[in-house]
Amino acid sequence: MTVRPERAQGLGRGLAALIPQRIETRATATDLPIASIRPNPDQPRRRFSEAEMATLTASVRQHGVLQPVLVTETLDGYQLIAGERRVRAAVAAGLDRIPAVVRHLDDRERLELALIENLQREDLDPIESAHGFRRLIDDFGLTHEAIAERVGRARSTVANTLRLLDLAPVVQAAIAERSITEGHGRALGGLPSEHQEHVLGAVIDQDLSVRQTEELVRRLRESKTTIGQGPEDRPAADPDLERIEEDLRRSLGTKVSLARSRRGGRIVIEYYSDEELGRLYDRLTGGTA
């Protein structure tokens, strides 16, 4: 079948309008001197595992940098957007050049791409993600919906991640270090910030699940002697007994009550399931139920 010249000419004009755009946005890598690349001040990732970096450095030393880093051109060289681990590994491996893709981006696009690249690789811990989202809101006025669309997350995920920044700093650090999960953090968020550290110790020491942490927080909030409740809100009591009760609650991860009598007193330890009874038994005796 022969194509008519006039149709080919019309189709050619349509393609001509598209082809330049594709050429302009095509990512081509070039080797750049590592010394000409400055770190990204908006890099959302703050922690780099020494073990992971050692493994990556060994791979780069043997095979080179297989995936280009992403940079943007500046007046005095280039600024890194994504690929800081690769740059660090290349330096540690003794390389002086690295493959890079150069893109012309504004400040918001730089932060967005750095976030997206790390999120896609699952390189960011939840607190780093939260700080990145907060920057997009505070510095660039993005809404939760806009952030969710750009980073490929649900809006509820973005909102829940941002709430982690309301936690006590020590709890945020525990999440960042993977000592506890986001779920644990959200459960601890039900307590006043100044008291979260005490319960955090019990959660980590006893390896409580998220569900157990939620239950512990609920009991502490409902207890008449719950932390955070002012002395004017409860009857006068022996401060030494209250301190001991609080220490036992944190240690056992459940509600504990003390009562003195003329000949001594009693300790009441509450449990709410057979599983929890077994946990308390192990905790108190070091044996198995």
NUDREN-538657 format. One record per residue (C-alpha): x negated, y negated, z; chain; residue number from 1; residue in three letters. Coordinates in steps of 0.1 Angstrom, whole numbers, padded with zeros to 4 digits. Example, Ala and Ser with C-alpha at 12.3 -4.5 7.8 and 13.67 -1.06 7.14 Angstrom:
<rec c1="-0123" c2="0045" c3="0078" kette="A" nr="1" rest="ALA"/>
<rec c1="-0137" c2="0011" c3="0071" kette="A" nr="2" rest="SER"/>
This chain:
<rec c1="0000" c2="0000" c3="0000" kette="A" nr="1" rest="MET"/>
<rec c1="-0014" c2="-0034" c3="-0010" kette="A" nr="2" rest="THR"/>
<rec c1="-0011" c2="-0063" c3="0015" kette="A" nr="3" rest="VAL"/>
<rec c1="0001" c2="-0095" c3="0000" kette="A" nr="4" rest="ARG"/>
<rec c1="-0025" c2="-0123" c3="0002" kette="A" nr="5" rest="PRO"/>
<rec c1="-0001" c2="-0148" c3="0017" kette="A" nr="6" rest="GLU"/>
<rec c1="0007" c2="-0124" c3="0046" kette="A" nr="7" rest="ARG"/>
<rec c1="-0029" c2="-0117" c3="0052" kette="A" nr="8" rest="ALA"/>
<rec c1="-0036" c2="-0155" c3="0053" kette="A" nr="9" rest="GLN"/>
<rec c1="-0008" c2="-0160" c3="0078" kette="A" nr="10" rest="GLY"/>
<rec c1="-0020" c2="-0132" c3="0100" kette="A" nr="11" rest="LEU"/>
<rec c1="-0055" c2="-0145" c3="0098" kette="A" nr="12" rest="GLY"/>
<rec c1="-0044" c2="-0179" c3="0111" kette="A" nr="13" rest="ARG"/>
<rec c1="-0027" c2="-0162" c3="0140" kette="A" nr="14" rest="GLY"/>
<rec c1="-0057" c2="-0142" c3="0149" kette="A" nr="15" rest="LEU"/>
<rec c1="-0079" c2="-0173" c3="0146" kette="A" nr="16" rest="ALA"/>
<rec c1="-0060" c2="-0189" c3="0174" kette="A" nr="17" rest="ALA"/>
<rec c1="-0066" c2="-0159" c3="0197" kette="A" nr="18" rest="LEU"/>
<rec c1="-0102" c2="-0148" c3="0188" kette="A" nr="19" rest="ILE"/>
<rec c1="-0119" c2="-0179" c3="0202" kette="A" nr="20" rest="PRO"/>
<rec c1="-0103" c2="-0174" c3="0236" kette="A" nr="21" rest="GLN"/>
<rec c1="-0114" c2="-0138" c3="0238" kette="A" nr="22" rest="ARG"/>
<rec c1="-0150" c2="-0148" c3="0228" kette="A" nr="23" rest="ILE"/>
<rec c1="-0151" c2="-0175" c3="0254" kette="A" nr="24" rest="GLU"/>
<rec c1="-0139" c2="-0153" c3="0283" kette="A" nr="25" rest="THR"/>
<rec c1="-0160" c2="-0123" c3="0274" kette="A" nr="26" rest="ARG"/>
<rec c1="-0184" c2="-0115" c3="0302" kette="A" nr="27" rest="ALA"/>
<rec c1="-0220" c2="-0109" c3="0289" kette="A" nr="28" rest="THR"/>
<rec c1="-0248" c2="-0102" c3="0312" kette="A" nr="29" rest="ALA"/>
<rec c1="-0282" c2="-0119" c3="0312" kette="A" nr="30" rest="THR"/>
<rec c1="-0313" c2="-0113" c3="0333" kette="A" nr="31" rest="ASP"/>
<rec c1="-0319" c2="-0142" c3="0357" kette="A" nr="32" rest="LEU"/>
<rec c1="-0348" c2="-0149" c3="0381" kette="A" nr="33" rest="PRO"/>
<rec c1="-0336" c2="-0140" c3="0416" kette="A" nr="34" rest="ILE"/>
<rec c1="-0354" c2="-0170" c3="0429" kette="A" nr="35" rest="ALA"/>
<rec c1="-0330" c2="-0192" c3="0409" kette="A" nr="36" rest="SER"/>
<rec c1="-0299" c2="-0178" c3="0426" kette="A" nr="37" rest="ILE"/>
<rec c1="-0287" c2="-0194" c3="0458" kette="A" nr="38" rest="ARG"/>
<rec c1="-0264" c2="-0176" c3="0483" kette="A" nr="39" rest="PRO"/>
<rec c1="-0227" c2="-0182" c3="0482" kette="A" nr="40" rest="ASN"/>
<rec c1="-0218" c2="-0204" c3="0512" kette="A" nr="41" rest="PRO"/>
<rec c1="-0182" c2="-0192" c3="0508" kette="A" nr="42" rest="ASP"/>
<rec c1="-0192" c2="-0155" c3="0510" kette="A" nr="43" rest="GLN"/>
<rec c1="-0164" c2="-0139" c3="0530" kette="A" nr="44" rest="PRO"/>
<rec c1="-0185" c2="-0109" c3="0540" kette="A" nr="45" rest="ARG"/>
<rec c1="-0205" c2="-0116" c3="0572" kette="A" nr="46" rest="ARG"/>
<rec c1="-0217" c2="-0082" c3="0582" kette="A" nr="47" rest="ARG"/>
<rec c1="-0240" c2="-0059" c3="0562" kette="A" nr="48" rest="PHE"/>
<rec c1="-0246" c2="-0023" c3="0574" kette="A" nr="49" rest="SER"/>
<rec c1="-0283" c2="-0016" c3="0576" kette="A" nr="50" rest="GLU"/>
<rec c1="-0278" c2="0021" c3="0567" kette="A" nr="51" rest="ALA"/>
<rec c1="-0257" c2="0011" c3="0536" kette="A" nr="52" rest="GLU"/>
<rec c1="-0283" c2="-0015" c3="0526" kette="A" nr="53" rest="MET"/>
<rec c1="-0311" c2="0010" c3="0529" kette="A" nr="54" rest="ALA"/>
<rec c1="-0293" c2="0035" c3="0507" kette="A" nr="55" rest="THR"/>
<rec c1="-0285" c2="0008" c3="0481" kette="A" nr="56" rest="LEU"/>
<rec c1="-0321" c2="-0005" c3="0481" kette="A" nr="57" rest="THR"/>
<rec c1="-0334" c2="0030" c3="0474" kette="A" nr="58" rest="ALA"/>
<rec c1="-0310" c2="0034" c3="0445" kette="A" nr="59" rest="SER"/>
<rec c1="-0320" c2="0000" c3="0431" kette="A" nr="60" rest="VAL"/>
<rec c1="-0357" c2="0009" c3="0434" kette="A" nr="61" rest="ARG"/>
<rec c1="-0352" c2="0040" c3="0414" kette="A" nr="62" rest="GLN"/>
<rec c1="-0325" c2="0030" c3="0389" kette="A" nr="63" rest="HIS"/>
<rec c1="-0324" c2="-0008" c3="0389" kette="A" nr="64" rest="GLY"/>
<rec c1="-0293" c2="-0029" c3="0394" kette="A" nr="65" rest="VAL"/>
<rec c1="-0266" c2="-0012" c3="0373" kette="A" nr="66" rest="LEU"/>
<rec c1="-0238" c2="-0037" c3="0377" kette="A" nr="67" rest="GLN"/>
<rec c1="-0244" c2="-0074" c3="0371" kette="A" nr="68" rest="PRO"/>
<rec c1="-0238" c2="-0099" c3="0398" kette="A" nr="69" rest="VAL"/>
<rec c1="-0215" c2="-0129" c3="0392" kette="A" nr="70" rest="LEU"/>
<rec c1="-0229" c2="-0164" c3="0394" kette="A" nr="71" rest="VAL"/>
<rec c1="-0219" c2="-0199" c3="0384" kette="A" nr="72" rest="THR"/>
<rec c1="-0244" c2="-0225" c3="0370" kette="A" nr="73" rest="GLU"/>
<rec c1="-0254" c2="-0255" c3="0392" kette="A" nr="74" rest="THR"/>
<rec c1="-0277" c2="-0285" c3="0386" kette="A" nr="75" rest="LEU"/>
<rec c1="-0307" c2="-0267" c3="0402" kette="A" nr="76" rest="ASP"/>
<rec c1="-0301" c2="-0231" c3="0391" kette="A" nr="77" rest="GLY"/>
<rec c1="-0272" c2="-0207" c3="0399" kette="A" nr="78" rest="TYR"/>
<rec c1="-0250" c2="-0200" c3="0429" kette="A" nr="79" rest="GLN"/>
<rec c1="-0240" c2="-0164" c3="0437" kette="A" nr="80" rest="LEU"/>
<rec c1="-0202" c2="-0157" c3="0436" kette="A" nr="81" rest="ILE"/>
<rec c1="-0201" c2="-0119" c3="0440" kette="A" nr="82" rest="ALA"/>
<rec c1="-0228" c2="-0093" c3="0445" kette="A" nr="83" rest="GLY"/>
<rec c1="-0248" c2="-0104" c3="0476" kette="A" nr="84" rest="GLU"/>
<rec c1="-0256" c2="-0068" c3="0486" kette="A" nr="85" rest="ARG"/>
<rec c1="-0270" c2="-0061" c3="0451" kette="A" nr="86" rest="ARG"/>
<rec c1="-0292" c2="-0093" c3="0453" kette="A" nr="87" rest="VAL"/>
<rec c1="-0304" c2="-0083" c3="0488" kette="A" nr="88" rest="ARG"/>
<rec c1="-0312" c2="-0048" c3="0477" kette="A" nr="89" rest="ALA"/>
<rec c1="-0330" c2="-0061" c3="0446" kette="A" nr="90" rest="ALA"/>
<rec c1="-0352" c2="-0084" c3="0467" kette="A" nr="91" rest="VAL"/>
<rec c1="-0359" c2="-0055" c3="0492" kette="A" nr="92" rest="ALA"/>
<rec c1="-0368" c2="-0033" c3="0462" kette="A" nr="93" rest="ALA"/>
<rec c1="-0393" c2="-0058" c3="0450" kette="A" nr="94" rest="GLY"/>
<rec c1="-0375" c2="-0070" c3="0418" kette="A" nr="95" rest="LEU"/>
<rec c1="-0378" c2="-0105" c3="0406" kette="A" nr="96" rest="ASP"/>
<rec c1="-0350" c2="-0106" c3="0381" kette="A" nr="97" rest="ARG"/>
<rec c1="-0314" c2="-0093" c3="0382" kette="A" nr="98" rest="ILE"/>
<rec c1="-0286" c2="-0089" c3="0356" kette="A" nr="99" rest="PRO"/>
<rec c1="-0259" c2="-0115" c3="0360" kette="A" nr="100" rest="ALA"/>
<rec c1="-0228" c2="-0128" c3="0344" kette="A" nr="101" rest="VAL"/>
<rec c1="-0225" c2="-0166" c3="0344" kette="A" nr="102" rest="VAL"/>
<rec c1="-0190" c2="-0181" c3="0348" kette="A" nr="103" rest="ARG"/>
<rec c1="-0180" c2="-0218" c3="0351" kette="A" nr="104" rest="HIS"/>
<rec c1="-0157" c2="-0220" c3="0381" kette="A" nr="105" rest="LEU"/>
<rec c1="-0144" c2="-0245" c3="0406" kette="A" nr="106" rest="ASP"/>
<rec c1="-0146" c2="-0241" c3="0443" kette="A" nr="107" rest="ASP"/>
<rec c1="-0113" c2="-0224" c3="0447" kette="A" nr="108" rest="ARG"/>
<rec c1="-0120" c2="-0199" c3="0419" kette="A" nr="109" rest="GLU"/>
<rec c1="-0153" c2="-0191" c3="0435" kette="A" nr="110" rest="ARG"/>
<rec c1="-0137" c2="-0182" c3="0468" kette="A" nr="111" rest="LEU"/>
<rec c1="-0109" c2="-0163" c3="0452" kette="A" nr="112" rest="GLU"/>
<rec c1="-0133" c2="-0142" c3="0431" kette="A" nr="113" rest="LEU"/>
<rec c1="-0156" c2="-0135" c3="0461" kette="A" nr="114" rest="ALA"/>
<rec c1="-0125" c2="-0124" c3="0481" kette="A" nr="115" rest="LEU"/>
<rec c1="-0111" c2="-0103" c3="0453" kette="A" nr="116" rest="ILE"/>
<rec c1="-0144" c2="-0086" c3="0445" kette="A" nr="117" rest="GLU"/>
<rec c1="-0150" c2="-0076" c3="0481" kette="A" nr="118" rest="ASN"/>
<rec c1="-0114" c2="-0066" c3="0487" kette="A" nr="119" rest="LEU"/>
<rec c1="-0114" c2="-0043" c3="0456" kette="A" nr="120" rest="GLN"/>
<rec c1="-0146" c2="-0027" c3="0469" kette="A" nr="121" rest="ARG"/>
<rec c1="-0131" c2="-0025" c3="0504" kette="A" nr="122" rest="GLU"/>
<rec c1="-0163" c2="-0042" c3="0517" kette="A" nr="123" rest="ASP"/>
<rec c1="-0145" c2="-0067" c3="0540" kette="A" nr="124" rest="LEU"/>
<rec c1="-0134" c2="-0059" c3="0575" kette="A" nr="125" rest="ASP"/>
<rec c1="-0099" c2="-0073" c3="0584" kette="A" nr="126" rest="PRO"/>
<rec c1="-0113" c2="-0103" c3="0603" kette="A" nr="127" rest="ILE"/>
<rec c1="-0134" c2="-0113" c3="0573" kette="A" nr="128" rest="GLU"/>
<rec c1="-0104" c2="-0110" c3="0551" kette="A" nr="129" rest="SER"/>
<rec c1="-0084" c2="-0131" c3="0575" kette="A" nr="130" rest="ALA"/>
<rec c1="-0110" c2="-0159" c3="0575" kette="A" nr="131" rest="HIS"/>
<rec c1="-0110" c2="-0158" c3="0537" kette="A" nr="132" rest="GLY"/>
<rec c1="-0072" c2="-0161" c3="0535" kette="A" nr="133" rest="PHE"/>
<rec c1="-0073" c2="-0190" c3="0561" kette="A" nr="134" rest="ARG"/>
<rec c1="-0098" c2="-0209" c3="0539" kette="A" nr="135" rest="ARG"/>
<rec c1="-0075" c2="-0205" c3="0509" kette="A" nr="136" rest="LEU"/>
<rec c1="-0047" c2="-0220" c3="0530" kette="A" nr="137" rest="ILE"/>
<rec c1="-0066" c2="-0248" c3="0548" kette="A" nr="138" rest="ASP"/>
<rec c1="-0089" c2="-0259" c3="0520" kette="A" nr="139" rest="ASP"/>
<rec c1="-0068" c2="-0253" c3="0489" kette="A" nr="140" rest="PHE"/>
<rec c1="-0032" c2="-0253" c3="0501" kette="A" nr="141" rest="GLY"/>
<rec c1="-0023" c2="-0218" c3="0489" kette="A" nr="142" rest="LEU"/>
<rec c1="0008" c2="-0202" c3="0503" kette="A" nr="143" rest="THR"/>
<rec c1="0010" c2="-0166" c3="0516" kette="A" nr="144" rest="HIS"/>
<rec c1="0028" c2="-0157" c3="0484" kette="A" nr="145" rest="GLU"/>
<rec c1="0001" c2="-0172" c3="0462" kette="A" nr="146" rest="ALA"/>
<rec c1="-0027" c2="-0155" c3="0481" kette="A" nr="147" rest="ILE"/>
<rec c1="-0009" c2="-0121" c3="0479" kette="A" nr="148" rest="ALA"/>
<rec c1="-0005" c2="-0125" c3="0442" kette="A" nr="149" rest="GLU"/>
<rec c1="-0042" c2="-0134" c3="0436" kette="A" nr="150" rest="ARG"/>
<rec c1="-0057" c2="-0107" c3="0458" kette="A" nr="151" rest="VAL"/>
<rec c1="-0032" c2="-0080" c3="0449" kette="A" nr="152" rest="GLY"/>
<rec c1="-0017" c2="-0075" c3="0484" kette="A" nr="153" rest="ARG"/>
<rec c1="0018" c2="-0076" c3="0497" kette="A" nr="154" rest="ALA"/>
<rec c1="0028" c2="-0109" c3="0514" kette="A" nr="155" rest="ARG"/>
<rec c1="0035" c2="-0091" c3="0546" kette="A" nr="156" rest="SER"/>
<rec c1="-0001" c2="-0077" c3="0546" kette="A" nr="157" rest="THR"/>
<rec c1="-0015" c2="-0112" c3="0541" kette="A" nr="158" rest="VAL"/>
<rec c1="0007" c2="-0126" c3="0570" kette="A" nr="159" rest="ALA"/>
<rec c1="-0003" c2="-0097" c3="0593" kette="A" nr="160" rest="ASN"/>
<rec c1="-0040" c2="-0101" c3="0585" kette="A" nr="161" rest="THR"/>
<rec c1="-0038" c2="-0138" c3="0593" kette="A" nr="162" rest="LEU"/>
<rec c1="-0022" c2="-0131" c3="0627" kette="A" nr="163" rest="ARG"/>
<rec c1="-0054" c2="-0113" c3="0637" kette="A" nr="164" rest="LEU"/>
<rec c1="-0071" c2="-0147" c3="0641" kette="A" nr="165" rest="LEU"/>
<rec c1="-0047" c2="-0155" c3="0670" kette="A" nr="166" rest="ASP"/>
<rec c1="-0063" c2="-0126" c3="0690" kette="A" nr="167" rest="LEU"/>
<rec c1="-0089" c2="-0132" c3="0717" kette="A" nr="168" rest="ALA"/>
<rec c1="-0124" c2="-0134" c3="0702" kette="A" nr="169" rest="PRO"/>
<rec c1="-0136" c2="-0102" c3="0719" kette="A" nr="170" rest="VAL"/>
<rec c1="-0106" c2="-0083" c3="0703" kette="A" nr="171" rest="VAL"/>
<rec c1="-0114" c2="-0098" c3="0669" kette="A" nr="172" rest="GLN"/>
<rec c1="-0150" c2="-0086" c3="0673" kette="A" nr="173" rest="ALA"/>
<rec c1="-0138" c2="-0051" c3="0682" kette="A" nr="174" rest="ALA"/>
<rec c1="-0117" c2="-0050" c3="0650" kette="A" nr="175" rest="ILE"/>
<rec c1="-0146" c2="-0063" c3="0629" kette="A" nr="176" rest="ALA"/>
<rec c1="-0169" c2="-0036" c3="0644" kette="A" nr="177" rest="GLU"/>
<rec c1="-0143" c2="-0009" c3="0637" kette="A" nr="178" rest="ARG"/>
<rec c1="-0141" c2="-0001" c3="0674" kette="A" nr="179" rest="SER"/>
<rec c1="-0103" c2="-0005" c3="0671" kette="A" nr="180" rest="ILE"/>
<rec c1="-0079" c2="-0008" c3="0642" kette="A" nr="181" rest="THR"/>
<rec c1="-0057" c2="-0037" c3="0630" kette="A" nr="182" rest="GLU"/>
<rec c1="-0028" c2="-0018" c3="0646" kette="A" nr="183" rest="GLY"/>
<rec c1="-0045" c2="-0018" c3="0680" kette="A" nr="184" rest="HIS"/>
<rec c1="-0051" c2="-0055" c3="0676" kette="A" nr="185" rest="GLY"/>
<rec c1="-0015" c2="-0063" c3="0668" kette="A" nr="186" rest="ARG"/>
<rec c1="-0004" c2="-0043" c3="0698" kette="A" nr="187" rest="ALA"/>
<rec c1="-0029" c2="-0062" c3="0721" kette="A" nr="188" rest="LEU"/>
<rec c1="-0015" c2="-0094" c3="0706" kette="A" nr="189" rest="GLY"/>
<rec c1="0016" c2="-0089" c3="0728" kette="A" nr="190" rest="GLY"/>
<rec c1="-0005" c2="-0099" c3="0758" kette="A" nr="191" rest="LEU"/>
<rec c1="-0018" c2="-0134" c3="0767" kette="A" nr="192" rest="PRO"/>
<rec c1="-0051" c2="-0140" c3="0750" kette="A" nr="193" rest="SER"/>
<rec c1="-0070" c2="-0144" c3="0783" kette="A" nr="194" rest="GLU"/>
<rec c1="-0059" c2="-0109" c3="0794" kette="A" nr="195" rest="HIS"/>
<rec c1="-0065" c2="-0089" c3="0762" kette="A" nr="196" rest="GLN"/>
<rec c1="-0101" c2="-0082" c3="0770" kette="A" nr="197" rest="GLU"/>
<rec c1="-0092" c2="-0062" c3="0801" kette="A" nr="198" rest="HIS"/>
<rec c1="-0068" c2="-0039" c3="0782" kette="A" nr="199" rest="VAL"/>
<rec c1="-0092" c2="-0036" c3="0753" kette="A" nr="200" rest="LEU"/>
<rec c1="-0116" c2="-0019" c3="0776" kette="A" nr="201" rest="GLY"/>
<rec c1="-0090" c2="0008" c3="0785" kette="A" nr="202" rest="ALA"/>
<rec c1="-0081" c2="0013" c3="0749" kette="A" nr="203" rest="VAL"/>
<rec c1="-0117" c2="0019" c3="0738" kette="A" nr="204" rest="ILE"/>
<rec c1="-0127" c2="0039" c3="0769" kette="A" nr="205" rest="ASP"/>
<rec c1="-0097" c2="0062" c3="0767" kette="A" nr="206" rest="GLN"/>
<rec c1="-0096" c2="0063" c3="0729" kette="A" nr="207" rest="ASP"/>
<rec c1="-0059" c2="0054" c3="0729" kette="A" nr="208" rest="LEU"/>
<rec c1="-0039" c2="0056" c3="0697" kette="A" nr="209" rest="SER"/>
<rec c1="-0020" c2="0026" c3="0684" kette="A" nr="210" rest="VAL"/>
<rec c1="0012" c2="0040" c3="0698" kette="A" nr="211" rest="ARG"/>
<rec c1="-0003" c2="0046" c3="0732" kette="A" nr="212" rest="GLN"/>
<rec c1="-0017" c2="0010" c3="0732" kette="A" nr="213" rest="THR"/>
<rec c1="0018" c2="-0004" c3="0723" kette="A" nr="214" rest="GLU"/>
<rec c1="0033" c2="0016" c3="0752" kette="A" nr="215" rest="GLU"/>
<rec c1="0006" c2="0004" c3="0776" kette="A" nr="216" rest="LEU"/>
<rec c1="0012" c2="-0032" c3="0766" kette="A" nr="217" rest="VAL"/>
<rec c1="0049" c2="-0028" c3="0769" kette="A" nr="218" rest="ARG"/>
<rec c1="0046" c2="-0013" c3="0805" kette="A" nr="219" rest="ARG"/>
<rec c1="0022" c2="-0041" c3="0815" kette="A" nr="220" rest="LEU"/>
<rec c1="0047" c2="-0067" c3="0802" kette="A" nr="221" rest="ARG"/>
<rec c1="0076" c2="-0051" c3="0819" kette="A" nr="222" rest="GLU"/>
<rec c1="0059" c2="-0045" c3="0852" kette="A" nr="223" rest="SER"/>
<rec c1="0067" c2="-0068" c3="0881" kette="A" nr="224" rest="LYS"/>
<rec c1="0029" c2="-0072" c3="0886" kette="A" nr="225" rest="THR"/>
<rec c1="0021" c2="-0075" c3="0850" kette="A" nr="226" rest="THR"/>
<rec c1="-0010" c2="-0095" c3="0841" kette="A" nr="227" rest="ILE"/>
<rec c1="-0001" c2="-0130" c3="0830" kette="A" nr="228" rest="GLY"/>
<rec c1="0027" c2="-0133" c3="0855" kette="A" nr="229" rest="GLN"/>
<rec c1="0021" c2="-0161" c3="0880" kette="A" nr="230" rest="GLY"/>
<rec c1="0021" c2="-0155" c3="0918" kette="A" nr="231" rest="PRO"/>
<rec c1="0051" c2="-0177" c3="0922" kette="A" nr="232" rest="GLU"/>
<rec c1="0071" c2="-0152" c3="0901" kette="A" nr="233" rest="ASP"/>
<rec c1="0066" c2="-0122" c3="0924" kette="A" nr="234" rest="ARG"/>
<rec c1="0068" c2="-0115" c3="0961" kette="A" nr="235" rest="PRO"/>
<rec c1="0038" c2="-0120" c3="0983" kette="A" nr="236" rest="ALA"/>
<rec c1="0016" c2="-0090" c3="0983" kette="A" nr="237" rest="ALA"/>
<rec c1="-0018" c2="-0078" c3="0995" kette="A" nr="238" rest="ASP"/>
<rec c1="-0043" c2="-0093" c3="0969" kette="A" nr="239" rest="PRO"/>
<rec c1="-0067" c2="-0063" c3="0975" kette="A" nr="240" rest="ASP"/>
<rec c1="-0040" c2="-0038" c3="0966" kette="A" nr="241" rest="LEU"/>
<rec c1="-0030" c2="-0058" c3="0935" kette="A" nr="242" rest="GLU"/>
<rec c1="-0066" c2="-0058" c3="0924" kette="A" nr="243" rest="ARG"/>
<rec c1="-0069" c2="-0021" c3="0929" kette="A" nr="244" rest="ILE"/>
<rec c1="-0036" c2="-0015" c3="0911" kette="A" nr="245" rest="GLU"/>
<rec c1="-0049" c2="-0035" c3="0881" kette="A" nr="246" rest="GLU"/>
<rec c1="-0082" c2="-0017" c3="0880" kette="A" nr="247" rest="ASP"/>
<rec c1="-0063" c2="0017" c3="0881" kette="A" nr="248" rest="LEU"/>
<rec c1="-0040" c2="0006" c3="0853" kette="A" nr="249" rest="ARG"/>
<rec c1="-0068" c2="-0004" c3="0831" kette="A" nr="250" rest="ARG"/>
<rec c1="-0087" c2="0028" c3="0838" kette="A" nr="251" rest="SER"/>
<rec c1="-0058" c2="0052" c3="0834" kette="A" nr="252" rest="LEU"/>
<rec c1="-0039" c2="0033" c3="0807" kette="A" nr="253" rest="GLY"/>
<rec c1="-0005" c2="0036" c3="0825" kette="A" nr="254" rest="THR"/>
<rec c1="0015" c2="0020" c3="0853" kette="A" nr="255" rest="LYS"/>
<rec c1="0001" c2="0026" c3="0888" kette="A" nr="256" rest="VAL"/>
<rec c1="0017" c2="0015" c3="0921" kette="A" nr="257" rest="SER"/>
<rec c1="0002" c2="0014" c3="0956" kette="A" nr="258" rest="LEU"/>
<rec c1="0021" c2="0012" c3="0988" kette="A" nr="259" rest="ALA"/>
<rec c1="0006" c2="0011" c3="1023" kette="A" nr="260" rest="ARG"/>
<rec c1="0021" c2="0027" c3="1054" kette="A" nr="261" rest="SER"/>
<rec c1="0011" c2="0029" c3="1090" kette="A" nr="262" rest="ARG"/>
<rec c1="-0008" c2="0061" c3="1084" kette="A" nr="263" rest="ARG"/>
<rec c1="-0022" c2="0054" c3="1050" kette="A" nr="264" rest="GLY"/>
<rec c1="-0001" c2="0050" c3="1019" kette="A" nr="265" rest="GLY"/>
<rec c1="0007" c2="0065" c3="0985" kette="A" nr="266" rest="ARG"/>
<rec c1="-0004" c2="0061" c3="0949" kette="A" nr="267" rest="ILE"/>
<rec c1="0023" c2="0065" c3="0922" kette="A" nr="268" rest="VAL"/>
<rec c1="0010" c2="0072" c3="0887" kette="A" nr="269" rest="ILE"/>
<rec c1="0036" c2="0072" c3="0860" kette="A" nr="270" rest="GLU"/>
<rec c1="0036" c2="0092" c3="0827" kette="A" nr="271" rest="TYR"/>
<rec c1="0061" c2="0093" c3="0799" kette="A" nr="272" rest="TYR"/>
<rec c1="0054" c2="0125" c3="0780" kette="A" nr="273" rest="SER"/>
<rec c1="0037" c2="0159" c3="0783" kette="A" nr="274" rest="ASP"/>
<rec c1="0009" c2="0147" c3="0761" kette="A" nr="275" rest="GLU"/>
<rec c1="0003" c2="0117" c3="0784" kette="A" nr="276" rest="GLU"/>
<rec c1="0004" c2="0140" c3="0814" kette="A" nr="277" rest="LEU"/>
<rec c1="-0023" c2="0161" c3="0799" kette="A" nr="278" rest="GLY"/>
<rec c1="-0044" c2="0130" c3="0791" kette="A" nr="279" rest="ARG"/>
<rec c1="-0041" c2="0118" c3="0827" kette="A" nr="280" rest="LEU"/>
<rec c1="-0050" c2="0153" c3="0840" kette="A" nr="281" rest="TYR"/>
<rec c1="-0081" c2="0153" c3="0819" kette="A" nr="282" rest="ASP"/>
<rec c1="-0090" c2="0118" c3="0830" kette="A" nr="283" rest="ARG"/>
<rec c1="-0086" c2="0125" c3="0867" kette="A" nr="284" rest="LEU"/>
<rec c1="-0100" c2="0160" c3="0869" kette="A" nr="285" rest="THR"/>
<rec c1="-0123" c2="0163" c3="0839" kette="A" nr="286" rest="GLY"/>
<rec c1="-0105" c2="0196" c3="0831" kette="A" nr="287" rest="GLY"/>
<rec c1="-0078" c2="0207" c3="0807" kette="A" nr="288" rest="THR"/>
<rec c1="-0041" c2="0210" c3="0815" kette="A" nr="289" rest="ALA"/>
